């Protein structure tokens, strides 16, 4: 279950299409969920040698603005 949004809503960040923008959520179990653009095909070949993407994983890109707005809500521990 989603416990809370991290950072501002897409609308607060300037999006006029609030339902189709990057977002970051903290889940009830402490994990994080990210809504972003799937860039797996474009970025997989550029990962460092010690990184990889499993069949069930995706490389998701969010805007810098989304991450900076979420920064204040990301717990230290």
C-alpha positions in Angstrom: 0.0 0.0 0.0 1.1 3.6 -0.7 1.8 5.4 2.6 2.6 8.8 1.2 3.9 10.9 -1.6 7.4 12.3 -1.4 7.6 15.9 -2.5 5.1 18.0 -4.3 2.3 16.9 -6.5 2.9 17.1 -10.2 0.4 20.0 -10.4 2.5 21.9 -7.7 5.6 21.3 -9.8 3.9 23.0 -12.8 2.3 20.1 -14.6 -1.2 20.7 -16.0 -1.7 17.0 -16.6 -1.4 15.8 -13.0 -2.2 12.2 -13.7 0.6 11.6 -16.2 3.8 12.9 -14.6 6.7 11.5 -12.6 6.1 10.8 -9.0 7.7 9.1 -5.9 5.9 7.3 -3.2 6.9 5.6 0.1 5.2 2.3 0.6 3.8 1.1 3.9 6.7 -1.5 4.2 9.4 1.2 3.7 10.2 0.6 0.0 9.7 3.3 -2.6 7.7 3.3 -5.8 8.6 5.6 -8.7 6.4 6.6 -11.6 8.6 7.6 -14.5 9.6 7.0 -18.1 10.8 3.5 -18.9 14.3 4.0 -20.4 15.5 0.4 -20.0 16.2 -0.2 -23.6 18.1 3.1 -24.0 20.2 2.9 -20.8 20.9 -0.8 -20.2 24.0 -0.9 -22.4 25.4 2.1 -20.5 25.2 0.8 -17.0 28.5 0.3 -15.1 29.9 -3.3 -15.2 28.7 -4.0 -11.6 25.1 -3.1 -12.4 22.4 -4.9 -14.2 18.6 -5.1 -14.8 16.7 -8.3 -14.1 13.9 -9.4 -16.4 11.4 -8.1 -13.8 13.1 -4.7 -13.4 13.1 -1.5 -15.4 15.3 1.6 -15.5 12.9 4.4 -14.8 13.8 8.1 -15.4 12.2 11.0 -13.5 12.9 14.6 -13.9 15.5 16.4 -11.7 12.7 18.6 -10.4 10.7 15.6 -9.2 13.7 14.3 -7.2 14.6 17.7 -5.8 11.1 18.2 -4.6 11.1 14.8 -3.0 14.5 15.3 -1.3 13.0 17.0 1.8 10.7 14.0 2.4 13.3 11.2 2.0 14.1 9.8 5.4 17.8 9.7 6.5 17.4 6.1 7.8 
